[in-house]
Amino acid sequence: MAPHILAVLIFVVMFVLIVMDKIERQYVSLGCGLLMIVLVFGLGMHSKDAIVETLNVKSIFQASFWYTAAEGEASSSGINWSTIIFILGMMIMVEGMGKAGFFRWLCLEIAKLVKYRTIPVFITFMLMSFVLAMFIDSITVILFLAAVTLELAQTLKCNPVPIILSEIFCANLGGSATMCGDPPNIIIGTSLGYTFGEFISNTGFIALISLIVIVIYFYLCFHKELAGQGVAVQITSYPDPKEAITDKGEFAKSCVIFLLAVVLLVTHAQTGLTVAFIGTFIAILTLVTQYKDAKELLSKVDYKTLLFFIGLFVVVGGLEQTGVLEEIAGLISKLSGSNGMLMCAIILWISAIASAFVDNIPFAATMIPVIQTLSALQGIDLTTLAWTLSMGTDIGGSATPIGASANVVGISVATKQGYPVGWGYYCKYAAPATIIVISISMVCIFLRYF
């Protein structure tokens, strides 16, 4: 069997198994990655070079992997170790912040600031979800936000589901605004060498415009329901934000480390520090300052997600080495002709629709070499295609309960507390919101880049 046909079959099997969700996805991606190395690179291509290029271990030992003004050159093919190391570092930092009580304290302080009124809490929690997800993984944001929302809902005597649904959507939207906010953006940024500032000024601009519209949209959808549920509660019954802080010393340290991480990310284009260096530095700093809990923090890291990424990059590397991705790029090129606007529209909507039903991480990883080829074939600016892919994959996942990990986590937390969220209810509000944001993205891309 031809190597490229075999590579496609392995990729399709991986996608189907991930969607079926019967086997943990890290086992699926690692197993398919191993098949790609043995069957495609080994038996099919007889190429040691393909294996070496896909595993990409040598990139870690290059100086440009840790310090360079042109990030992406060291990890443009195969396993993107910059992504793996950066996410690992952020996971360790977030675990430290969570243990110190940072997230619960922040939520309760904001709720106290708006005097625990239901509608203001609803709006401010959407905004907080957006802002936090710009810098912290949206799964973590929703995990803490949903838990606090359920706690406040019991106090305010209101239905938490509309608030949680809105928080989920805004977290995904906030994640699209920066390079570190959502895994697809991390992959795009580290693979193509884009900076935090470039994401902010491009996808961040679109996300901010969309946020204004989405807050209004969800307000119109839920304000009557929420306004009619709130009841007056004595101030003494409100939870005290200070009680959320488990250790004042650790809390202060985690705040400083978080702010330092933000500063390093915002300035990494000027300093030349890569996201791999930043992730490693922040992880070490967190473990050193919380050395008593270092073992516990390391044990809570989501290693399954990191292993999933590794296997995924190997499978996508197989498609790249066998020329399959070039063929896909050629097909899109034929469909769009020389029309750059049509090409962007195709990429945007296909990315959004696909990400609504399958994990947006493997889709983004697969599409990066495709848009690189399209840019070379048609002469369209690669950055325009990158921002298009970013918005499509990040926002498309918001449309259904299974489209993004944050959706699954938020719904799971609500269901465990006795507030089940069905497909019908979720899609009734989230699907139109997704279409609105994708439409806004398309208009912004057309007006700004063409």
N, C-alpha and C positions, 0 to 999 in steps of 0.2 A: 504493500500500500504506500502511495506517495506520502512523503513527510508532511506536506501542507494539508492534505486531507485528514491525516491522522491527528495533526495538531488541532484542526477545527473540531473533530469529534471529541477529543479530550476536553476542549474548552466548552463545548455544548453540554457534555456530561457534567462538568463542574457547575455550570450555571443551573442546570435542571436540579441537581442535588441540593444546591444552595437554596433554591426556591422551595423545594419540597420540605426542607428543614427537618428531615428525619435523622440525619447525621450531623453532628456538630461541624460548623463550617470550616474550622481550622483543619480538621481531619480530611475534609473534602479537598480543600485547596492544596494541602501538603501532598496528599495522595496523587492528585492530578499533576502536581508539579514534578513528583518523582517519575510518573509515567512519561511526562514530557521529556525529561532528561534521558531516561532509559530507551524508550521506544522511538522518539523523534530524533533527538540529538545523537544518541548512540547507534541504534540499529538502522534508523532511517537515513540520517545524514552522515554518520561516521565522522562527526566533527567535535573534536575536543575544544576547539576555539569557541564554538557556540555555547558549550557548557560553561567555559571560563567567563565569557562575556555576559551570560545570563546570571550566573552566581555573583559576579561583580564584586567579589571580596577585595580585590586589589585596590578598589577605589577608596576604601576606608584608610588605607595606608598612604594615600597621597596627601600632600600638604593642602591642596586645593579643596579637599573634602572638609577641612576644618576652618580654613581661612582663605577666602577668595572674594573678589568683587564680582566674579562671574559664576555664581553658584549654578550647579546643574551640569557643568562640564564633566565633573567626576562621577556622576551617577545618572547619565542620560539614558542608559540602556540596562535591561535586566533588573535585578533586585535593587530597589531604591533604598539603600541603607540610611540615607539622610532622613527619609520619612519615618523609618522604623525607630531610629535613635531619638529623633525629636519627639515622637508620640510617647515613647517610653519615659523620657524626661518630664514631659508635661503630666503624665499619669502619676508619677511619683510626687510632683509638686501638688497636684490636686488632692491626692490622698492626705498629704500633710495639712493642707488647708481645711479639708473636711474634718479631720481628727481634731483640729483646734477649734472647730465650731464656726468657722468663717461664714459658710453659706447660710446656715440657719440664722445666725446673728444678723446678717445683711437683710434677709427676707423680713425678719421681725422688726428691724429698725425702720424699714421702708413702710411696712404696714402701720407701724406706730406713727410715722410722720404724716400719713394721710388719715390718721385718727380712726383707723379700722373701718372705714366706710367701704361698702362692697364695691361700688363702681370705681372709685379711685384706686382701690386695691387691684381690681381687675385690669385697669389701664396701666398702672405703674409696674405690675408684675409682667405684663407683656413687654414693656420697655426694658425692664431689668433682664428679662430672658434674652432679649436681642443683644444687649450690651455685653452680658457675661459670655454669651456664645461666640462673640467676636474673638475672645481670647482663651476660652476654656471649651473643651469638647462638649458638644450639645447634649450628649448622653448624661454626663455628670451634672450639667446645669439642670436638666429636667428631673433627674433623680432627686436632687435636693429641693428644687422648686415645687415639684408635685407633692412631696412629703409635707412641706410647710403649708402649701395651699390646702391640703386635706385637713391639717390641724386648724388653720384659720377658718375654714368652712364650718367646722363644728362649732366654733365660737360665734361666727356670724350667722349661723343657721341658714346657709345657702348651698346650692348645688355646686360642687367644685368642678364638675366635668367641663362646662363651658370655659372656665378659667384655665384649666389644664390643657384643653385642646388649643386655646389661643396661645398659651405659653409654648407649646410644642412647635406650632407654626412659626412663631417669632424666633425661637431658638434656631430653627433651620435657616430662617432668613438672616439672622445675625451671623451664623456660621459662613454664609456666602460672602460676607463683607470683607473678610480678611484671609490671609494666607494660612493662619493657624486655627481658624474657626471651625473648619469642617475637613474630614479626611480627604475628599476629592481635591480640595484646594491645596492641601499640604502636598499631595502627589503632583498636582499641576505646577505648583510653585517650585518644588525641589527638582522636578524633572526638566523644567524649561528655564529655570534660573530667574524667576520673578521675585521681586522683593515685597515685603510687607506694605511698603508705601505705594507700590504699583497696584496692589490689590485694592487697597483703601480708596485710591483715586479712581478706580475703574469699577470693579464689582461693588465696592463700598458705596459709591455714588448711586448706583442703581438700587442697592438694598435700602438705602436711606429714603429714597423717593417712595419705594414700595412699602416701607414701614408705615409711613404717614397714611397711605391709602388703606393698608391692612388693619391698622388700629381703628380707623373709622368703620371699616367693613365689619369687624368683629363686634364693635360697639353697637352698630345697627342690628346685628344678628341677635345679641344677647342682653342688651341693656334692660329691656322690659322684664325679662325673666329674672335677672339678678337684682334689679331694683325692687322687685316685688317680694323678694325673699329675705332681705336683711331685716334684722330686728335690733332694737336697742339693747345693749348689754352694758352692765356696769363696768367702769374702767378697771376695777380691781380684778375682773375676770380675764383680762387680756394677758397673754404670756409676756414675760419680761425678756427683752432681747439679751440682757446681760447673762441670763441663765444659760444661753446657748454656748457661751464661751467656756470651754472645758479647762483651758490653761491660758492665763493671760500672757505669759512669756511666749508660749508657742504661737498664740494668736498674733502677737506683734511681729514675730519672726516670719510667719507665713504671709502676712500682709506685705512686709518689706520684700520678700522673695518674689511675690506675685508682681509687685510694681517694678522690680528689677527686670523680671522676665518681659514685661510689656515694653519697658524702655529699650532693652536689648533687641527685641523684635522690630520695634519701630525704627531703630537706628542701624540695623544690621547691614543695610546697603552702604552706609557711610563708614562703619567700622570694619567691614569686610568679614565679620564673624558669620559663619554659616549657621543655619538652623540646627545642624547636627552638633556644632560646638555649643550653641545656646542651650539645647536640650540636655546635653551632658553636664554642662556647668550648673544649670538649675537643679538637676537631679542630685548632683554631688553636694551642692549647698544645702538642699533640703535634708538629705541624709545626715550631714555633719551637724546641722543646727538642731535636728531632732534625733540625735544618735541613740537615745534610749529606746525610741520606737522604730528605728531604722529597719529592723527585721520584719516588724509588722507591716510597715509601709511597703516594703518590697514584696511581701506575701500577697498584698492586695492588688498589685499591678495586674491588669488584664492581659496576661501573656497569651491567652487564646486568640485575641485580636491581632497581636503582633505576629504570631505564627500564621494566622490567616493571610496577612499581608505578604509574608515571605513566599508562601505557596502560590498566591495570586500573581505576584510579580514574575515567578518562574513560568507559569502558564502563559501569561501575556508575552513574556520573552520568547516563548516558542512560536507564537503567532507572528512575532516580529522577525525572528530568524528565518522562518520559512516563507516569508513574503506575503502572508495572508493579509496583513494590515495594509500593505501597499495596494492590494487588489480592492479592498474595501474603500480605500481613499479614491481609487480610480473610479469606482462605481458612483460615489457621491459626486465626484468631479464631473462625470458624464451627465448625471441628473441635473446638476446646477448649471452646466455649461461654463461660461466665463462670468456668470452673474454672482458676484460676491454676496449680495444681499440674500439671494435665494439660498446660497450655500449656508450662510449663517442661520437662516430660518430653518433649514432642514436639520442642521446640527442641534439647534436649540430645542425644537419640538421633539425630535427623536430622542434626545437625551432626557427630556422631561418625562415623556411617555414611558420610556424604558425604565427610568429610575423610580417611577411610581409603583412598579411591580417587581423589580429585581434590585438587588443591592447596588447603590450608586457607586460604591468604591471600585468593584471590578470593572464597571462600565467606564468610569473615568480613566482608570489605568489603561484600558484597552484603546480608548479613543485618543490618547495623547500622541502616540506615533502616527495615528491616522491624520490628525490635524497638522502635524509636522509635514507629512507627505503632501497634503492638500495645499499647504502654504507654498511648498516648493513647486508643485505642478501649476498652480494658478496664479502665483505671485501675490496672493492675498496676505496681508500682514498677519503673522502668526499670533500676535497678542490679541487681535480682534477675535480670532477663532478660539483662543484660550479663554477669554472672558465669556464668550458665548457658551462654551462647554461647561465652564464653572457654574454659571447661572442655571443652565438646563439641568445638570446633575444634582446640584444642591437643592433647588426648589422643587423639582419634579418629585423627589422623594416625599414631599409633604402631603401629596394628594391622597394617599391611602394609608391605612394603619400599619402596613408592612414595608412601606417605601423607604423608611430611614430608621436607624436604630433608636433615635430619640422618640419616635412615635411608639415603637414597641414598648420601650421602657415606661413612658408616661401612662400609656393605657394599662400596662401591667400593674403599676403602682395603684392606680385608681380602682382597678378591678379587685385587687386584694383587699381593699378597704370597703368593698361593698358598692362600688360605683362602676358597673360594667359599661363599656363603650362599644357599641356594635359598629359593623362596617357601614351600615346605612346612615347612622347618626354622624359618624366621623366624616364620611365622604360628602354628606349633605352640605357641610360647612367648609371643609378643607379643600375639596376639589375645586369649587369656584374660586377660592382664594388663590390656589395654585395657578389657575388659568389667568387670573388677574395679574399676578406677579410676572408670569412668563410673557404675557402680552406687553406689560410695562418694560420688561427687559428687552424685548424685540424692538420696541419703538426707540428706546434709549440707544441701543446698539446701532440702529439704522441712522438716527439723527447725529450721533457723535462720531461714528467711524466711517460713514459713507457720504 
